[in-house]
Amino acid sequence: MADAPRITVDELIDRMEEGEEFTFVDVRNPVAWGESDIKLPGAIRVPLNEVEEHVAQIPKNKPIVTYCT
């Protein structure tokens, strides 16, 4: 996977407050995801080791933000 630009949480919040929309992809492994009480509504869940297999399912009409723990 190619290197992707990084964004801080504060930068993301600023951009969202300015009205920018994002596609969120939760790349946590199944164990970490299952143990977490925090799940971002609307996020697409694709474990990091499966991203390349599911890349066609990730909308590309807005910036994509991947996140994990």
N, CA, C and O atoms as a GROMACS GRO file, in nm:
protein
  276
    1MET      N    1   0.085  -0.117   0.000
    1MET     CA    2   0.000   0.000   0.000
    1MET      C    3   0.090   0.124   0.000
    1MET      O    4   0.187   0.129   0.075
    2ALA      N    5   0.059   0.220  -0.081
    2ALA     CA    6   0.139   0.342  -0.092
    2ALA      C    7   0.123   0.426   0.034
    2ALA      O    8   0.022   0.419   0.105
    3ASP      N    9   0.227   0.507   0.060
    3ASP     CA   10   0.217   0.600   0.173
    3ASP      C   11   0.105   0.699   0.147
    3ASP      O   12   0.088   0.747   0.034
    4ALA      N   13   0.030   0.729   0.249
    4ALA     CA   14  -0.082   0.822   0.236
    4ALA      C   15  -0.055   0.942   0.326
    4ALA      O   16   0.013   0.930   0.428
    5PRO      N   17  -0.108   1.058   0.290
    5PRO     CA   18  -0.091   1.174   0.377
    5PRO      C   19  -0.158   1.148   0.511
    5PRO      O   20  -0.258   1.078   0.519
    6ARG      N   21  -0.102   1.205   0.614
    6ARG     CA   22  -0.159   1.190   0.748
    6ARG      C   23  -0.228   1.320   0.789
    6ARG      O   24  -0.191   1.428   0.744
    7ILE      N   25  -0.328   1.305   0.874
    7ILE     CA   26  -0.403   1.420   0.924
    7ILE      C   27  -0.423   1.399   1.074
    7ILE      O   28  -0.449   1.288   1.119
    8THR      N   29  -0.411   1.506   1.149
    8THR     CA   30  -0.434   1.495   1.293
    8THR      C   31  -0.583   1.502   1.321
    8THR      O   32  -0.662   1.543   1.235
    9VAL      N   33  -0.621   1.461   1.438
    9VAL     CA   34  -0.762   1.468   1.478
    9VAL      C   35  -0.809   1.613   1.474
    9VAL      O   36  -0.919   1.642   1.428
   10ASP      N   37  -0.725   1.704   1.523
   10ASP     CA   38  -0.763   1.846   1.523
   10ASP      C   39  -0.782   1.898   1.380
   10ASP      O   40  -0.877   1.973   1.355
   11GLU      N   41  -0.695   1.860   1.289
   11GLU     CA   42  -0.710   1.902   1.149
   11GLU      C   43  -0.839   1.846   1.090
   11GLU      O   44  -0.911   1.915   1.018
   12LEU      N   45  -0.868   1.721   1.122
   12LEU     CA   46  -0.990   1.657   1.072
   12LEU      C   47  -1.113   1.730   1.125
   12LEU      O   48  -1.206   1.759   1.049
   13ILE      N   49  -1.113   1.760   1.253
   13ILE     CA   50  -1.227   1.831   1.313
   13ILE      C   51  -1.244   1.967   1.247
   13ILE      O   52  -1.356   2.006   1.215
   14ASP      N   53  -1.133   2.040   1.227
   14ASP     CA   54  -1.142   2.171   1.162
   14ASP      C   55  -1.204   2.160   1.023
   14ASP      O   56  -1.292   2.238   0.987
   15ARG      N   57  -1.160   2.062   0.948
   15ARG     CA   58  -1.212   2.045   0.812
   15ARG      C   59  -1.359   2.006   0.813
   15ARG      O   60  -1.436   2.050   0.729
   16MET      N   61  -1.397   1.921   0.909
   16MET     CA   62  -1.537   1.881   0.920
   16MET      C   63  -1.623   2.001   0.960
   16MET      O   64  -1.734   2.017   0.909
   17GLU      N   65  -1.573   2.085   1.049
   17GLU     CA   66  -1.646   2.204   1.090
   17GLU      C   67  -1.664   2.302   0.974
   17GLU      O   68  -1.758   2.380   0.972
   18GLU      N   69  -1.573   2.297   0.877
   18GLU     CA   70  -1.582   2.381   0.758
   18GLU      C   71  -1.676   2.319   0.654
   18GLU      O   72  -1.698   2.378   0.548
   19GLY      N   73  -1.732   2.202   0.684
   19GLY     CA   74  -1.830   2.139   0.597
   19GLY      C   75  -1.778   2.029   0.506
   19GLY      O   76  -1.853   1.973   0.426
   20GLU      N   77  -1.649   1.998   0.517
   20GLU     CA   78  -1.594   1.892   0.432
   20GLU      C   79  -1.646   1.757   0.479
   20GLU      O   80  -1.655   1.732   0.599
   21GLU      N   81  -1.678   1.670   0.385
   21GLU     CA   82  -1.726   1.536   0.418
   21GLU      C   83  -1.617   1.435   0.387
   21GLU      O   84  -1.534   1.455   0.298
   22PHE      N   85  -1.617   1.326   0.462
   22PHE     CA   86  -1.516   1.223   0.450
   22PHE      C   87  -1.580   1.085   0.446
   22PHE      O   88  -1.692   1.066   0.494
   23THR      N   89  -1.509   0.990   0.389
   23THR     CA   90  -1.543   0.849   0.401
   23THR      C   91  -1.450   0.794   0.508
   23THR      O   92  -1.328   0.803   0.494
   24PHE      N   93  -1.506   0.737   0.614
   24PHE     CA   94  -1.425   0.680   0.722
   24PHE      C   95  -1.418   0.529   0.706
   24PHE      O   96  -1.519   0.463   0.684
   25VAL      N   97  -1.295   0.476   0.718
   25VAL     CA   98  -1.273   0.332   0.708
   25VAL      C   99  -1.203   0.288   0.837
   25VAL      O  100  -1.091   0.329   0.867
   26ASP      N  101  -1.271   0.204   0.911
   26ASP     CA  102  -1.219   0.148   1.037
   26ASP      C  103  -1.136   0.025   1.002
   26ASP      O  104  -1.190  -0.076   0.957
   27VAL      N  105  -1.004   0.033   1.021
   27VAL     CA  106  -0.916  -0.076   0.981
   27VAL      C  107  -0.869  -0.161   1.100
   27VAL      O  108  -0.771  -0.235   1.089
   28ARG      N  109  -0.938  -0.150   1.211
   28ARG     CA  110  -0.899  -0.232   1.327
   28ARG      C  111  -0.921  -0.380   1.297
   28ARG      O  112  -1.010  -0.416   1.220
   29ASN      N  113  -0.838  -0.463   1.358
   29ASN     CA  114  -0.856  -0.607   1.338
   29ASN      C  115  -0.984  -0.649   1.410
   29ASN      O  116  -1.033  -0.577   1.497
   30PRO      N  117  -1.039  -0.764   1.374
   30PRO     CA  118  -1.168  -0.806   1.431
   30PRO      C  119  -1.171  -0.812   1.583
   30PRO      O  120  -1.273  -0.781   1.644
   31VAL      N  121  -1.061  -0.851   1.646
   31VAL     CA  122  -1.058  -0.859   1.792
   31VAL      C  123  -1.066  -0.719   1.852
   31VAL      O  124  -1.147  -0.694   1.942
   32ALA      N  125  -0.983  -0.627   1.804
   32ALA     CA  126  -0.984  -0.490   1.856
   32ALA      C  127  -1.120  -0.424   1.832
   32ALA      O  128  -1.171  -0.354   1.920
   33TRP      N  129  -1.178  -0.447   1.714
   33TRP     CA  130  -1.308  -0.389   1.683
   33TRP      C  131  -1.416  -0.444   1.777
   33TRP      O  132  -1.498  -0.370   1.829
   34GLY      N  133  -1.413  -0.576   1.798
   34GLY     CA  134  -1.513  -0.640   1.883
   34GLY      C  135  -1.503  -0.600   2.029
   34GLY      O  136  -1.604  -0.597   2.099
   35GLU      N  137  -1.382  -0.570   2.076
   35GLU     CA  138  -1.363  -0.532   2.215
   35GLU      C  139  -1.388  -0.385   2.242
   35GLU      O  140  -1.396  -0.344   2.358
   36SER      N  141  -1.401  -0.305   2.139
   36SER     CA  142  -1.417  -0.161   2.155
   36SER      C  143  -1.562  -0.123   2.178
   36SER      O  144  -1.654  -0.179   2.117
   37ASP      N  145  -1.582  -0.028   2.268
   37ASP     CA  146  -1.715   0.028   2.291
   37ASP      C  147  -1.741   0.145   2.196
   37ASP      O  148  -1.853   0.196   2.188
   38ILE      N  149  -1.636   0.188   2.125
   38ILE     CA  150  -1.648   0.305   2.038
   38ILE      C  151  -1.644   0.262   1.892
   38ILE      O  152  -1.547   0.203   1.845
   39LYS      N  153  -1.752   0.292   1.822
   39LYS     CA  154  -1.760   0.260   1.680
   39LYS      C  155  -1.819   0.383   1.611
   39LYS      O  156  -1.925   0.432   1.650
   40LEU      N  157  -1.750   0.432   1.510
   40LEU     CA  158  -1.793   0.552   1.439
   40LEU      C  159  -1.910   0.519   1.348
   40LEU      O  160  -1.895   0.440   1.255
   41PRO      N  161  -2.027   0.579   1.373
   41PRO     CA  162  -2.143   0.552   1.288
   41PRO      C  163  -2.114   0.586   1.141
   41PRO      O  164  -2.059   0.692   1.111
   42GLY      N  165  -2.150   0.497   1.053
   42GLY     CA  166  -2.131   0.521   0.911
   42GLY      C  167  -1.995   0.480   0.857
   42GLY      O  168  -1.973   0.483   0.736
   43ALA      N  169  -1.905   0.441   0.946
   43ALA     CA  170  -1.773   0.399   0.899
   43ALA      C  171  -1.782   0.263   0.831
   43ALA      O  172  -1.863   0.178   0.868
   44ILE      N  173  -1.698   0.246   0.732
   44ILE     CA  174  -1.687   0.118   0.663
   44ILE      C  175  -1.583   0.037   0.739
   44ILE      O  176  -1.473   0.086   0.766
   45ARG      N  177  -1.616  -0.085   0.774
   45ARG     CA  178  -1.522  -0.167   0.850
   45ARG      C  179  -1.452  -0.264   0.758
   45ARG      O  180  -1.513  -0.354   0.701
   46VAL      N  181  -1.320  -0.245   0.744
   46VAL     CA  182  -1.237  -0.333   0.664
   46VAL      C  183  -1.104  -0.351   0.738
   46VAL      O  184  -1.027  -0.255   0.747
   47PRO      N  185  -1.075  -0.469   0.790
   47PRO     CA  186  -0.948  -0.489   0.859
   47PRO      C  187  -0.830  -0.451   0.767
   47PRO      O  188  -0.834  -0.474   0.646
   48LEU      N  189  -0.727  -0.394   0.827
   48LEU     CA  190  -0.613  -0.343   0.751
   48LEU      C  191  -0.555  -0.445   0.655
   48LEU      O  192  -0.518  -0.411   0.542
   49ASN      N  193  -0.547  -0.570   0.698
   49ASN     CA  194  -0.488  -0.672   0.611
   49ASN      C  195  -0.582  -0.714   0.497
   49ASN      O  196  -0.545  -0.798   0.415
   50GLU      N  197  -0.703  -0.655   0.490
   50GLU     CA  198  -0.798  -0.687   0.383
   50GLU      C  199  -0.833  -0.565   0.297
   50GLU      O  200  -0.918  -0.575   0.208
   51VAL      N  201  -0.768  -0.452   0.321
   51VAL     CA  202  -0.803  -0.329   0.248
   51VAL      C  203  -0.790  -0.348   0.098
   51VAL      O  204  -0.881  -0.309   0.023
   52GLU      N  205  -0.681  -0.405   0.053
   52GLU     CA  206  -0.661  -0.421  -0.092
   52GLU      C  207  -0.770  -0.507  -0.155
   52GLU      O  208  -0.806  -0.484  -0.271
   53GLU      N  209  -0.821  -0.605  -0.082
   53GLU     CA  210  -0.927  -0.691  -0.133
   53GLU      C  211  -1.061  -0.617  -0.144
   53GLU      O  212  -1.147  -0.656  -0.223
   54HIS      N  213  -1.078  -0.512  -0.065
   54HIS     CA  214  -1.207  -0.442  -0.058
   54HIS      C  215  -1.201  -0.299  -0.112
   54HIS      O  216  -1.297  -0.224  -0.099
   55VAL      N  217  -1.090  -0.262  -0.172
   55VAL     CA  218  -1.073  -0.124  -0.216
   55VAL      C  219  -1.184  -0.079  -0.312
   55VAL      O  220  -1.222   0.038  -0.312
   56ALA      N  221  -1.236  -0.168  -0.392
   56ALA     CA  222  -1.343  -0.132  -0.486
   56ALA      C  223  -1.473  -0.095  -0.414
   56ALA      O  224  -1.557  -0.026  -0.472
   57GLN      N  225  -1.489  -0.139  -0.290
   57GLN     CA  226  -1.611  -0.112  -0.214
   57GLN      C  227  -1.605   0.022  -0.138
   57GLN      O  228  -1.704   0.064  -0.079
   58ILE      N  229  -1.489   0.086  -0.140
   58ILE     CA  230  -1.471   0.211  -0.065
   58ILE      C  231  -1.500   0.328  -0.159
   58ILE      O  232  -1.430   0.347  -0.258
   59PRO      N  233  -1.603   0.408  -0.127
   59PRO     CA  234  -1.636   0.522  -0.213
   59PRO      C  235  -1.517   0.617  -0.227
   59PRO      O  236  -1.442   0.640  -0.132
   60LYS      N  237  -1.502   0.672  -0.346
   60LYS     CA  238  -1.388   0.760  -0.371
   60LYS      C  239  -1.433   0.901  -0.407
   60LYS      O  240  -1.355   0.978  -0.462
   61ASN      N  241  -1.558   0.935  -0.376
   61ASN     CA  242  -1.610   1.067  -0.411
   61ASN      C  243  -1.579   1.173  -0.306
   61ASN      O  244  -1.618   1.289  -0.322
   62LYS      N  245  -1.511   1.134  -0.199
   62LYS     CA  246  -1.466   1.229  -0.096
   62LYS      C  247  -1.340   1.172  -0.031
   62LYS      O  248  -1.312   1.053  -0.045
   63PRO      N  249  -1.264   1.257   0.040
   63PRO     CA  250  -1.142   1.208   0.103
   63PRO      C  251  -1.170   1.088   0.195
   63PRO      O  252  -1.273   1.083   0.262
   64ILE      N  253  -1.077   0.995   0.196
   64ILE     CA  254  -1.090   0.874   0.278
   64ILE      C  255  -1.000   0.887   0.399
   64ILE      O  256  -0.882   0.919   0.387
   65VAL      N  257  -1.057   0.862   0.517
   65VAL     CA  258  -0.982   0.864   0.642
   65VAL      C  259  -0.987   0.723   0.699
   65VAL      O  260  -1.095   0.672   0.729
   66THR      N  261  -0.870   0.662   0.715
   66THR     CA  262  -0.863   0.532   0.782
   66THR      C  263  -0.824   0.556   0.927
   66THR      O  264  -0.750   0.649   0.958
   67TYR      N  265  -0.873   0.472   1.014
   67TYR     CA  266  -0.835   0.487   1.155
   67TYR      C  267  -0.832   0.351   1.223
   67TYR      O  268  -0.898   0.256   1.180
   68CYS      N  269  -0.754   0.345   1.330
   68CYS     CA  270  -0.743   0.225   1.412
   68CYS      C  271  -0.712   0.268   1.555
   68CYS      O  272  -0.710   0.387   1.586
   69THR      N  273  -0.686   0.171   1.640
   69THR     CA  274  -0.652   0.206   1.779
   69THR      C  275  -0.504   0.200   1.800
   69THR      O  276  -0.456   0.226   1.910
   0.00000   0.00000   0.00000
